[in-house]
């Protein structure tokens, strides 16, 4: 009893990964490397260093599974930082002291980081394609299926 999804050996042979997939992993590694360098003197480089190395490795050898796994922490980070941004804007509108938007330079960096996290999360979702229709290599309508069904058609 299987899942109904058959993947023939070598089904992905000859298919090249689009170049923009590699660029997304490089873009994802940028904020992680920034946080790694910022936390180096405090000993917090492992927290962001390991995911940065994973992103660099996936930029060299892209995999769809990498996008599926990395989507979740980037989406969680974008959600958390988005909530902090909205909270600070509400505090500022009431005349209170913000916790993240302290000065102009920090505010610009924080907003750029938030936009980067949102963009990378969206691109990982597009790369992952969790809701895309799955087509089996030997499914009806494929060339391989026709060849298996009618060996004389080669």
C-alpha positions as CSV (number, residue, x, y, z in Angstrom):
1,X,0.0,0.0,0.0
2,X,1.7,3.2,-1.2
3,X,1.0,6.9,-1.3
4,X,0.1,6.8,-5.0
5,X,3.1,8.9,-5.9
6,X,5.6,7.0,-8.0
7,X,9.0,8.5,-8.7
8,X,11.0,6.6,-11.3
9,X,14.7,6.3,-10.7
10,X,16.5,9.1,-12.4
11,X,13.2,11.0,-12.9
12,X,14.9,14.4,-12.2
13,X,17.9,13.5,-14.4
14,X,18.5,16.3,-17.0
15,X,16.4,18.9,-15.1
16,X,18.4,21.9,-14.1
17,X,17.7,24.0,-11.1
18,X,16.7,27.5,-12.1
19,X,19.4,30.1,-11.3
20,X,17.0,32.2,-9.2
21,X,16.7,29.3,-6.7
22,X,20.4,29.7,-5.9
23,X,20.0,33.5,-5.6
24,X,17.2,33.0,-3.1
25,X,19.5,30.9,-0.9
26,X,22.2,33.6,-1.1
27,X,19.6,36.3,-0.2
28,X,18.5,34.1,2.7
29,X,22.1,33.7,3.9
30,X,22.7,37.5,4.0
31,X,20.7,38.5,7.1
32,X,21.9,35.3,8.8
33,X,25.5,36.2,8.2
34,X,24.9,39.7,9.4
35,X,23.5,38.4,12.7
36,X,26.4,35.9,12.9
37,X,28.9,38.7,12.6
38,X,27.0,40.9,15.1
39,X,26.9,38.1,17.7
40,X,30.5,36.9,17.2
41,X,31.8,38.9,20.2
42,X,29.0,37.7,22.4
43,X,29.4,34.0,21.6
44,X,26.1,33.9,19.8
45,X,27.5,33.1,16.3
46,X,26.3,29.4,16.3
47,X,22.7,30.4,16.5
48,X,22.7,32.1,13.1
49,X,26.0,30.6,11.8
50,X,24.6,27.1,11.3
51,X,21.5,28.2,9.3
52,X,23.8,30.6,7.3
53,X,26.1,27.6,6.4
54,X,23.0,25.6,5.4
55,X,21.8,28.4,3.1
56,X,25.3,28.7,1.5
57,X,25.4,24.9,1.0
58,X,21.9,25.0,-0.6
59,X,23.1,27.8,-2.8
60,X,25.8,25.5,-4.1
61,X,23.5,22.4,-4.2
62,X,19.9,23.6,-4.3
63,X,17.2,21.3,-3.1
64,X,13.4,21.8,-2.9
65,X,13.4,20.2,0.6
66,X,15.8,22.9,1.7
67,X,13.2,25.5,0.8
68,X,10.5,23.5,2.6
69,X,12.6,23.4,5.8
70,X,13.9,26.9,5.7
71,X,10.4,28.4,4.9
72,X,9.2,27.9,8.5
73,X,11.9,29.7,10.5
74,X,12.0,32.6,8.0
75,X,8.2,32.9,8.1
76,X,8.3,32.8,11.9
77,X,11.0,35.5,12.0
78,X,9.0,37.6,9.6
79,X,5.9,37.2,11.7
80,X,7.7,38.0,15.0
81,X,9.5,41.0,13.6
82,X,6.3,42.2,11.9
83,X,4.5,42.0,15.2
84,X,7.3,44.0,16.9
85,X,7.2,46.6,14.2
86,X,3.4,47.0,14.5
87,X,3.7,47.1,18.3
88,X,6.4,49.8,18.2
89,X,4.3,51.9,15.7
90,X,1.3,51.7,18.1
91,X,3.5,52.7,21.0
92,X,5.0,55.6,19.0
93,X,1.5,56.8,18.0
94,X,0.6,57.1,21.7
95,X,3.8,59.0,22.5
96,X,5.5,56.1,24.3
97,X,9.1,54.9,24.1
98,X,9.7,52.3,21.4
99,X,11.7,49.1,21.9
100,X,12.9,48.4,18.4
101,X,12.6,51.7,16.4
102,X,15.1,53.6,18.6
103,X,16.7,55.9,16.0
104,X,16.6,56.5,12.3
105,X,19.5,54.2,11.4
106,X,18.3,51.3,13.5
107,X,14.7,51.8,12.1
108,X,15.9,51.7,8.5
109,X,18.0,48.5,9.1
110,X,15.1,46.9,11.0
111,X,12.5,47.7,8.3
112,X,14.9,46.4,5.6
113,X,15.5,43.2,7.6
114,X,11.7,42.7,7.9
115,X,11.2,43.3,4.2
116,X,14.0,40.8,3.4
117,X,12.5,38.2,5.7
118,X,9.0,38.6,4.1
119,X,10.5,38.4,0.6
120,X,12.6,35.3,1.3
121,X,9.7,33.6,3.0
122,X,7.5,34.2,0.0
123,X,10.2,33.0,-2.4
124,X,10.8,29.9,-0.4
125,X,7.0,29.2,-0.5
126,X,7.1,29.6,-4.3
127,X,10.2,27.3,-4.6
128,X,8.6,24.7,-2.2
129,X,5.2,24.7,-4.0
130,X,3.4,22.7,-1.3
131,X,0.0,23.0,-3.0
132,X,1.2,22.4,-6.6
133,X,-0.3,19.5,-8.6
134,X,1.9,16.5,-8.5
135,X,2.6,14.8,-11.7
136,X,4.1,11.3,-11.6
137,X,6.8,10.6,-14.3
138,X,4.9,7.6,-15.5
139,X,1.4,9.0,-15.1
140,X,-1.2,9.2,-17.8
141,X,-0.3,11.6,-20.6
142,X,3.4,11.5,-20.0
143,X,5.8,10.3,-22.8
144,X,7.2,7.6,-20.6
145,X,3.8,6.2,-19.9
146,X,3.0,6.0,-23.6
147,X,6.3,4.2,-24.2
148,X,5.6,1.7,-21.4
149,X,2.1,1.1,-22.6
150,X,3.1,0.6,-26.2
151,X,6.7,-0.6,-26.6
152,X,6.4,-0.5,-30.5
153,X,5.9,3.3,-30.4
154,X,9.6,3.9,-29.8
